[in-house]
Amino acid sequence: MISRVLISGGGSGGHIQPALAIADEIVRRYPKVQIRFVGAKGRMEMEKVPNAGYEIDGLWISGLQRSLINLKNISFPFKLIHSLIKAGTLLNRYNPEVVIGVGGYASGPLLYRASRKRIPTLIQEQNSFPGITNRILANRVNRVCAGFPGLDIWFPKESIVETGNPLRESVLKLADSKSSPSKSVATSHFNIDTSKPVVFIMGGSLGALSMNMAVRNLLESSNNVLTYSVIWQCGSRFFDENYKWLEEFSKKNSKIADCVKCLGFIDRMDLAYAASDLIASRAGAMSISELALVAKPTLLIPSPNVAEDHQTKNAKSLVDRGAAILIKDCDVVNSLKDHIEDLLKDKTTRQEMEINLKNAARPNASYQIVDEVEKLLR
């Protein structure tokens, strides 16, 4: 029986979604459980978690800037001490039986204090290269649920269980043809043409400049004819400028612009996946896990702006199985259009990709992680 749980982490959709998936599975097993989240004030989780139906407390915490002379680093020690004190207060107030961290600034102070109080702790690491918070916590937590193999370089081997990355129920339904939304329902939601193939291009929850430039180049070089529709998830921070760009582009190229739906952040990812015939994506850990489950032909463009190039390592988990095609970030602006058109013409390769993606999927990750929580509490 699980009665009280604290879950901490965030900063991006890649941390928030697995946290919510774990919470949803705990609630599914134990409907009377009390779950609270702990996030970082001003970060995405402070909005997204309440929208998903869970309560959240915020810590005054942020990461160190890469430049040591950055003035923002001056406040870091004060934020850390303040967050450690508040984390202790929250632990005393809610008296959790277990504390779960998914990475991100807020999970560090909370799991550190929980481990000092000998409260059972578990972290879920999504990437092939762990974030700094989880690396710091490596020898303090009781269990590490790994999204990818090979994490024994960073964590004690005896504490690791390879589960894959947890996905929310709305995405898991896509693996079941009976419960997944139909393509007609999905395309209607985005108000796009159903008579053409649909290409879903996404740069992650925060967006990706190079991929947005690739979409612009794709549209500008299409000679007033686009043989497919595009769902363009440009990222919340890039939405205003790209939406305005598309409006200006539409004045002279309305036939092409009418085939494009430009969005910042997509809450109904299940519908975006269901509408798609082909997907071009960054190679974040959660994207990799979702794409394997969705099993649509995939182009992966790893971000170069991540520690130890871990998105390329993530991507190779699918590319090496023949489940995806890798495009280097430095090539994407000029080559995305050709890759999309070549793959849309190659039915055999698309079918092979779909089979290989299904074989790489890990749909039971949430269940396995909650199994590990139960084992800790025994």
N, C-alpha and C positions, 0 to 999 in steps of 0.2 A: 504494500500500500504506500503510495506517495501522496503526501498531504501539502507540503510547502516547498516551493522551488524558486530560486532566483536565477535568472538568465541574464548574462551581461555581454555587451559587445555592440558593434555597429560601425558607422562611418560610411558605409556603402551598402548597396543592395546585396553585394556578395557576402556580407556578414549578416545582414538583417534577415534575408530569406531563410537561411538554414536555421537561425535562431527561432523564427516563427514556425518552421516545419517541426522542429523538436518540441516546441510548446504544444502545437496542435496534436501531436501524437501522444504526449503525456495526458492532455485533456481527454483524448479519445479513450484512453485506458482508465483514467481516473477522473470522472466528470466533476467531482467535488474538490479537486486539487486547487490550491491557491498559488498562482504563478504571477510573479512580478518581474519586470525587466529593469535593468540599470543601464543607462546609456550615457553619452557625453552631451552636455548642454550645447545646443546650437547645431548638432549634427542630425543627419537624416532620420535616425531611429526615433528621435523625439516626436516626429510626426507620423512616421509609418507604423510604429508599434501600436499606438492608440487607435489608428485607423483599422488595424487588424483585430481590435477588441481586447487588447491587454493594457494594463496600467504600467507606467514607467516612471522611475526616478532618474534625475540627471545629476551627473558629477561635473564639477568644474575642472575639466581635464582636456589636454590636447597633446599632440606629439611634439617632439623636438624637430626644429627645422634643420634641413641638411646643412645650411650655412651656419657655422657656429657663431658668427658675428651678427646673425639676425636678431633684432631687438625683441622679437616675440619669445626667444629662448630665455630672456631674463625672468619672465613670469613662470616658467615651467616648474622650478622647485616649489614655489608657493602653491601652484595648482595641484602638484602631486601630493604635498602634505595635506592640503585641504581635502582632496579626494580620498586619501587614506583614512582620514578622520571620519568623513561622511560614510565611507564604505563600512567602517566599524559600527557606526550608528545604525545603518540599514540592516546589518546582520543581527544586531541586538533587537531591533524593532520587529523584524519579520521572522527571525529564528528559523531559517530554512534548513531542511533536512539534507539538501544537496545544492551546490552552486555550479552552474554550467557557464562556460565562457566560449565565445565563438570568434575571438579576436577583435581588435579595435581597442582604442585608448581606454575605454571605461572598464574593460574586463581585467586589466592589470591590477589596479588597486583592490577591486572586489575579491578576486580570486586569491590574491596575496593574503589579504586579511582573513579570508575563509580558511586557507590552509594553515595559518597561524592558530586559528581557533579549532583546528582539527575537524572542520566540517568537510564531509566528502566532496571532492571537486573533480570535474571532468571538463576537458576542453575538446572542441571539435575544430580540427585544422583542415581548411578547405584546399589549400594549395600544396604543390610539390615542394615549394620553398616557404617555410613558415614565416609569418609576420613577427616583428620584434617582440610584441607583447607575449605571444605564445612561446617564443624562444626563451624569454626571461622566466616564464612560469614552468618551463619544461621539467625541472626536477622537484617541483613543489606539488604538482597535481597528482591525483590518484590514477586517472585514466586519460588516454589520448585517443580519440576516435579520428582516424585518418581518412582523408578523401582520396589520397593517392598512395601507392607503395613507396618505400624508400625513405620514410621519415625517421628511421632509427639512427640516422646521422645526427639528428637534432634532439630526439627524445629517447629516454630509456626504453630499450626494446621490450622489456616485460610489461610496460604500461600501455603499449600501442595495440589497438584493435583496428584493422582496416575495414571500414564500413562503407566507404564511398561517401558522397555528400548528400545530406538530407534535402528533399524537395517537398514543396507544399502540395497538398492534395489536388489543387486545381491543375498543377502540372502533371502529377502522377496519373491523372485521369486520361491524359493524352496517349498513354500506352495501352489503354483499353478502348477499342473501337466502339464499344457499346455506350460508354459514358463520356467519351470525348466530344466536344462541340463539332458540329459539321462545318465543312468549309464554307457553305453558303451563309450560315449564321455568323461565322467569323468575319467573312469579307463584308457582310452587311454592317457589322459593328464598326468597321473602319471605313465604310462607304467607299469601297474600291471596286474596280471592274472585275467581275467574275469570269469574263470570257477569255482572260489572259492568264498566263502563269503569274504567280505572286512571288516577289523576291523581298525578303525581310532583311534589312541591313541595320545592324545595331552595334553601337560603340560602347555599351555598358551604361550603367545608371547615370554616370556623370558625363558621358559622351566622349568622343575621340576626334580631335581636330583633323587628323590625317584621313580618317574614314569619311568625315563630313566633306572634306575637299574632294575625296574620291567620288562621292555621290554627285557633287556639283559638276565635276569633270565628266562623269558618265552622262549626265543630262545634257550638258552643253555640246557634247560630241555625238549626240544621237540623231542629228539631221532631221529633226521634226518628226521622227518616228521612233516609238518605244514599243517593243513587242511584248512587254511584260509590265505589270503594275509593281509599284515599290512602296513598302512600308518603311519609312526612314525614321528610325529612332536616333535622334541627333544628340540627346542628352539635355538635361534641364538647363545647364549653364550656357549651352549653345543654341537653345531653342529660338529665342527672340531674333537673333541675327540670321539664322537659317530660314526661319519662317518668312522674314522680310525679304530675304534673297529670293525665295521661291515665288513670292508674290510679284517681284520685279521681273523675274524670269518668265512668269506666266503671261506677261503683257505681250511678249513677242513669240512665245512658244506654248500657247495654251494647251495644245494637243498633248504635249509631253507632260506639262505640269499637272494636268487633270489625272494623270496616271500615278501621281505621287501623293502619299499621305505623310506629312512631316509632323512628328510628335517629339516631345521632350522626354518625358518618363512614361512608361507603359505599365499601368497597374494590371491589366488583363493580358499577361504574357501568354496564358493558355490560348487565348483567341488569336494572338499574333502568330503563334506557332501553328495553330490549326489552319490559319488562312494561307500559310506559306507553302510554296513548292520548292524553294531553295533559300538557304540562310547564309548570310555573311556576317561574321561576328568576331569580336574580340575573344581572347582565349582565357578569360577569367575562370577560376575553378568551378563556380556555380554554373556559368554558361556551358562549360564542357559537360557537366553532369546532366544538365537539362537537354542539351542537344543530342546526347546519346540516347536519352529516353524518347525524345520527340522523333528521332530517326528520319530527319529530312536532310537531303544532300547539303553539305556544309563546306563553306570556305572560312578558314580561320586566319585572322590577322593579329598575331600576338602584339601586345603593347611593348614598346622598347623602354618605357618609363617605369619599370617595376624592378624590385630587388632581384639580383641574380638571374635576370631574364626568365623568371619562373613561368611566365605565360607561354613561352616557347616550349618549355618542358611539359606544361599542361597540354598544349596542342599536340605534341608528339604522342601522347597517350592514345589519341585517335588517328593521327596521320599514319603512325606505324602499323595500324590495323587496316589501313585502306578505307577508313571511315570518314576522312576529311582531306581537304587540300589546304596546304599552308601557303599563305602569301606574306612575304616580308612587309613590314610596315613602310619601309622606304620605297617599296614598289607599288603600294596599293593605289595611289592616286592615278597612276597611268595604266595599271593592269586590271583593276577590278572589273571594268566593263567587259574586257575580253574573257576573263575567267567565268563570269556569269553567263555570257552568251555561249561559250564553248560547252559549259556544263548543261545548260538547258537543251542543247542540241544532242547531247550524248546520253541517251536513255539507259544504255547498258551500265555505264559508270554510275549513274544515279541509283539504279537498282542495287548494284553491289554495295554502294555506300550505305544505303538504307539497311541492308542485312548486317553489315559490319557494325553500324551504330547500335542496332538492337542488341548485338552480342556484347557490346561494351557497357551497356546500361546497368545501373545499380539501383533498382527501384525500391529496395527494402532498407535503405540506409537509415531512415528515421526510426524504423522498428528496431533495428540492431542497436542504435544509439540508446534508445530508451531501455532496451534489454540490459545494456551496460550500466545504466543508472540504477536499475533494479538490483543488479548484482552488487553494486557498491553499497546499497542500503541494507543488503542482507548481512 
